[in-house]
Amino acid sequence: MTGRPNILWLFSDQHRADTIGAAGHPVVRTPNLDSLIASAFTFERTFCQGPLCVPARVSLLTERYVRDHGAFENDYPARTDLPTLVQAIRAAGYHTAAIGKMHLFPHPPDVALGLPLMTRFGFDEVVEAVGKLASGFVRNAYTDHLERHGLLEEYQAFVRPRVPWRRNSLPVWTVDPSPLPAEHHIDWWVGEKAVEWIESRPAGQPFFCWVGFPGPHDPWDAPASYVRQYEDADIRLDSTRRPDVPGSGPLAAFLNTFLDYSSSSTLTDGRTREVRRHYYANVTLIDEAIGRILAALDRSGLADDTWVVYSTDHGEMLGTHGLLNKMVFYEPAVRVPLVIRPPKGSVPVRLTQMVEHVDLAATLGALAGAAPVEGSAGVSFADALVGRPPGGSDWAGREAVVSENYGFAMWRTERYKLVVYEKTRTPVQLFDLMDDPEEDVNRVDDPAYAPVVSDLRDAFVEPFLSVPPRRPGPDLVERGGGIDQMHRSVAVPTPAD
């Protein structure tokens, strides 16, 4: 026993919150996550700070909103002068490690070039991979593994045509099992690296280990043996109604870009079902890797002295509203799973209060006994995990949660969701989640909802936007919209001395 509990943070990429067996999903098979949930706290309404990898992850790292840390798209780096959660946990006496996909800054040609920045962020050890798509171009620990086994060229030939913003790319709904044996799939590899680390970790101090799975992010490349598990599954759909797109303006640029990105015009119900089948298969592969990691924790005698956390960076539309991927503000994209198992476990507890990613980060710091991160926007709910609910038994969580992306921002309350174009503070979407839980009807121009828009602006939007955001470059609307304007070449930042 260390006297202070370890923290093992299992973290996937693009895992839709409802796609877990214990969350009530009728098809997906997640026995290990289900078992974890059976002895843990599950936060059923957790929201990311941005439905895109780098913005969401840097908010977790810095405990700040996207507008404050500066990484408002994947190709823009965060400020290097900000204190981080990992620094605080290391200062509290923890050994800190990162394994797998971290994506805390734009990818360099070789991810090793970012090691000085990862060290600056607070990590003592780094075994870093990148995502599936980036592995087609970026050298990293996983591509080194494939090269040693003579599989790299085959994998890169498979991945490169599936990058959506490249010319003549395959439609995003394209599904093909990975050409690699299952034991060389990137999510399997991350799981094995985590097992190896647990079994050979440095002794003598507690650890904080962040394990990043690159899946179930597209491409939809689960090994064929996993796809066959869903061969006869009844793959159900939710609303496939396309968003109402105005003829011009910021919302038009935003939605048209992501409808195009999703190959929505050719995304049939049948193709959506096939995407979901392969997505569920990838979730199951990750679930098995989580099972092996938890078994290693048990074998090492650490389970009773370790907080185990499972979450993801953002959700996945998975064909809802004819959209694939994330980047928009519908519930499947911004709501994320969050499961926290205390040392020795607990009775299963389900919490329905709304919390944000920054709150999760603040909570992890509190569980480690770390000093609060200076400037943190997070509100720790650590007391709720040890029997003392914050604010007493009537703890209500957040009144509203915020998410930002590509120059837009969302405010979600219990009943309403308002999306605003930040530069002009123009409301562009409003959904009444009580009357329209699938977010089919945009009420922003409905005169009956004008008082709602006004109240939300006064209560949340104007105070939040009163300080100008940190924008290192133009937003998507200013660039004219379109897939070709989604990714820009930005250098990896150099840590300040």
N, C-alpha and C positions, 0 to 999 in steps of 0.2 A: 504493500500500500504506500502511496506517495504522500498521504496527508492532504493532498489537493487532487481533485479528480482530473483525469485526462479528458480531452474533448476530441472526438472523432467525427468529423463533418463530412458526410457522404453527400455528394452534390452532382446532380445530373445536368444535362443541357436540354432545355425545351420539353420538359415533362409536364404535360397537361394535368391539372390538379385532380380531375375526376377519373384519371386513368390508372387507378389502383383498385385491386379487388376489394380491400377493406373500406374503400371510399364508396362502395356500392356499384362499381362498374360490373356489368353483367357478363363480360367476355374476358377481359384481360386477366392473365394469371401472374400473380405477384405474391407467392406464398411467404417469401422472406420479409417483404415489406409488411404484409398482413400480420406476421408474427411480431415484428417490431412494434406495430401499432397497438397490438394487444397488450403491451406492457409500457405504454408511452402516452405522452400528451400529443394530441393532434389538433393543430390550429387550422380550422376548416376554411377560414377566410383570411388568407395571407396574400399580400399583393406586392409585386415587384416594383421597384422605383423606375424601371424603364423596360419595356418589352423587347429588349435587344441585349446581346451578350455583354459587351464592354460597359455600357451605361449601368446595367443592373449589377454587374460584378464589382465595379468600382464604387457604387453606392454601398455595397456590403463591406468593402475594404475600408472605406473612409467614413462610413456612417453619415454620409451627406447626400442631399438630393442632387439629381443630375445637373440642375442649373448651377450648383455650387462647385462641383468637382471638375466640370469642364469636358468630360468625355461624353458628349451628347449624341455621338454616333460611334460605330465601331472603329472608324478610321481617325478618331480624334483621341489623343492621349489625355489622361488625367493630370492634374497638377502634381508635381513631384514634391511640393512643399507641404502637403497636407499630412497630418498625423494619421496613422492607420490602426485598425483593430489589431492586426497581427503584431505591430510594434508594441502595443499596450500589453498584449498577452505575453510576449517575449520578456518585456520588462518586469512582468509579474513572476518570472522564474520558470517559464515554460520553454521547452524545446519545440520549435515550430517547423512544420514540414508542409510542402505542397507536392502532390502527386497527381499527374494527369493534366487535364485541360484547365487552365486558369484564366486565360484570355483577359488579362487586366490592362492590356495596352495593345495598340496595333501590332500585328505580327511582323517581325523582321524576317529576312530571308532564312535565317537560322535562329531558332528560338533561344539558343544559347547566348546570343547577343543581348538578350534581355535579362540575363542573370544578375548583372549589377543592379538593375531596377528591382528585381524580385528581392534581392538582399536588402535594398533600401526600404522596401515595403515591410520588411520584418521577418522574412523566412530564413531559417538556419539551413534548411535542406530543400532542394528543388529537384524533382524528377518530372520535367514538364513535357507535356504533349500539346498539340493543338487539335482543333476540331477535324472532323472527317474531310470537309471540303478543303480546308487550309493544308491538310497533310498531302494534298496533291502538288503543293508548291513550296511548303515551308519545311526545312529540315528540323527534326526534333527527335526526342528519344524514341518515339514510336516508329518513325521512318528508319531510324538506325536499326531497330529491331527487325523490321521487314527486310532491310538490305542484308542483314546477316543471314536471313533465311531464304534469300533469293526471291523475295515476293514484292519488292518495292515497285518495280516497273509495271507489273501486272496491276497492282493496287492503284497507282497513279493514273494508268490508262483508264481504269474504271471510274475514278473520281472526277477527273478534269472535265469531261463533257457534261457533268451534272452541276457545275457551278452556274447559278442562274444568271449572273450578270455578265457572263462571257458570251461573245458572239457565237451564234449557232449552237447554243447549249440545248440540252434535252429539256422537255417540259418538266416543271418541278414535280408533277405527279408521276413521273417515271419510276417504276418499281422494279428492282432486280436484286436478288440475293447477292450478298458479297461473294466475289470469286475466291476469297480466302477461306481456308479451314476455320472453323469456329474458334479454335484456340489461338488464332492470330487476329481475330477481330479486335478493333481498337478498344471496345468496352471490356472485353475479356482481358486484354493486356493490362488495362488500368487496374482491374480487379486483382490480377496476379501481382502487380507491383505493390499494391496496397498490402496484400497478404505478406509479401516478402518484407516490407518495411515494418509491419507490426511484429514479425517474428525476429527481427534483428535490430529493433529500435535502440537508440542510446538509453542506457539505464541511468538512474540516479536523479531524474527530475521528471515532472509530469510533462505530457506532450499535448500539443495542439496540432492535429493533422487534418488538412483539407484535401479531400480526395475528389477529383473532378472527372466524371465520366463525360466523354464527348457526345454520347447518345442520350436519348433517342432522336436527337437532331437529324434532319435529312443530310445526305441522301438516305432513302429508305432501303437499307442494305443489310438487314438482319440475315444471318446464315439460313440457308434453305431448310435445315432441320428445325429451326425455330419457327419459320413461316408455316411449315407443315402442321405445327401444333394448332394453327388457326384455320386450317383448310376448310373445315365444315362449320366454322363459327358463324353465328347470326350477327353480322356486322350492321349495327344500327346507325342511323344518321340523325342529327338534330337539324336545326334550320339551315337550309342551303340557299335561302333567299339572299340575293346579292344586295349590298348596300345601295341606298339611294344616293347617286352621285350627281351633284349639281353641274350645270354647264360650265362653270368657271369658278375661280376663287381658290383659296388655300385647301379646302376640303377636297375639291376636285383633283388637285395635284397630288394630294396625299393618297386618296383612295384609288385613283387610277394607277398610280405607281405600284401599289401592292396587289391590285387585281391582276395587273400585267405580270408582276413578279410571281404570282401564284398560278400562272397559266390558266386563269379562271375561265376564259372563254371556251376552253376545251376540257374543263374539269367536270366530267359527268358524274352522276351518282355512283356508277360502277367503278370509275377510277378512284373516287373518294373512298369507297369501301376497300379497294386494294391498298391504297395508302395506309388506311387504318389497320389493315391486317398486318402489313409489314411493320408499322409503328408499334403495334402491340407486341409483335415478336421481338423487337429490339428492347422494349421495356422488360420483357421476360428474361432476356439475356442479361440485362443489367441487374435484375432482381437476383438471378443466380450468382452473379459476381458479389452482390451485397451479402448473400448467404455465406459465401466462402470467406469474406472479410470478417463477418460476425463470428464465424466458427474459429477463425484464427485468433480473434480477441478472446474467445472462451478458452482455447487451448493455452494461450499465454497467461491465463489467470488474471486478465485485465478487465473483464466484463463488469465486475462489481465495483470497479473504480473508474468507470468511464462514462461520460455523457455521450450518447450516440445521437447525432442529428441527421435528418434527411431533408433535403430541399432541392431546389433547382433555381436557375437564373430567371426564367420566364416560362410562359406556357406555350401552347401550340394550337393554332386554329383548327387544323386537321379537317379542313373542308367546310367548317361552319361558315356560313355566309359566302361560300365559294372561295374561301381564302385558305392558303397554306402558309406555314411558318408562323410568324408572330408580328411584331412591329405596329399593330393596330391596338385599339384600347377596348376591344370586346373582352368579356370575361374569360374565355378560354386562353387568351394571350397574356392577360395581366394577373390572373389568380394562379398561385403556385402551391404545391404541397409543402407542408411543414410538419415534421414529426420529431419529437424530442423525447428520447428515453433516458431517464436518470440512472445513475449507478444503482445496480440491483433492481432496476425496473420499478414499475408502479402499476396500480390498477389502471385500465384504459380510461383516459379522460379526453373528452372532445370539447373544444372551446370554439365558440362561434363569434367571439369578438373580432373585429377587424384589426389586423396588425400589418405593419409594413416591413420590408426588408431591413430598413435601418433599425427597426426595433429588434429584429432577430440578432443583428450584429451587436447592438448594445447589450443584449441578453447574454451572448456568448462571452463578452468581456466580463460581465458581472459574475457569471458562473466560474470564471477563472480567477476571480478576485482582483482583476486588473483595474487600474485607475481609469476613469471615464476618458474617452477620446475627446480631446479639446474640439469644440465646435460641433459635436455630434448632434444630429437631428433625431436620433433614436431615443425611444423610451423603453427601458428594460422591463421585461415582464418576468424576470428571474424569480421574483417572489411568488408568482403564480405556480412555479414549478416545485417549490419547496413548502407549499401549504399556506402561504401568506399572500393572498391576492393583492396586487397593487391597488391602493385606494380602498381596501376593504372588500367585503364579499360582493359588493355591487359594481366591481370593476367593469367598465364598459368598453375598454379598448379605444380605438380611434373613432372620432366622430366622422372623419372623412379621410380617405387615403388618396395619395397622389402618385401619378406615374407620368413620365415624360419621355418623348421620343421625337427625333427629327424636327424639333421646333414646335411641337404640340405638347399639350399637357392635359391630363385627365384628373378630375376630382370625382370620387365615388363616395356617396353617403349610403345610408341604409336603403334609401328608396331611389335615389337619382344618380345618374352619371352624366357629367358635363365635360365635353372636350373643347378645348380652346386653342386657337392659334396664338402662340405666345407673343409674337412680335407686335401684333395689332390688338391683342386681347379679344379677338373676335370669337364668340361661341360658334362652333360648327356642328356639334352633335349634342343631343340631349336624349337620354333614354329613361323612361319610367320603369324601373326594374320590378315594381310591384305589378303593374298591369301588363308589362311586356318583358318578362324575364329573359327571353331569347334575343332581345335587342334588335327586333326587326324594324321598328318604326322610329325614325329620327324626329323628335318633337321640337327641335330647336326653333323652328319658324312657326310653330303652332301658337296662335295668340292666347289660347287657354293656359299655356305653360310659360308665358312671358314673366309672370311674377316668380315662378320657380327659378328661371334663369337669373333674374335680378337678385334674388335672395342668395343664390349660390355664388354669384360674382362678388357680392358684398361680403359674404361670410368667409369665403375661401380664396377666390381667384385674386382679387385685388390685393389682399395682404401678402399673398405668396409672391406675386409678381411685382411688388413694390420696389424690390431691389433688382436691378437689371441682371440677367443671367450671364454667366461666363460662357461666351461663344467664341471659340477659336476660329470659326469660319462660318460661311453662310449656311442657312438651313435648307432643307429640301425644296421648299417653295421658292426661296430666293434663287435656287439653282435651276428652277424651271420644272422640277419633277422628272420622273422617268427612271427606269432601271439604271441607265448609264450614269445617272447622277447620284446613285446611292453609295458608291464607294469611291473614295478619293485617296490618292497616295500621300500618306503622312508618315514622317520618320518617327521611329521609336524615340521617346524622350530620353535624354541623358540625365541621370540623377545629379542633383546639385551637390556640391561639395559640403 
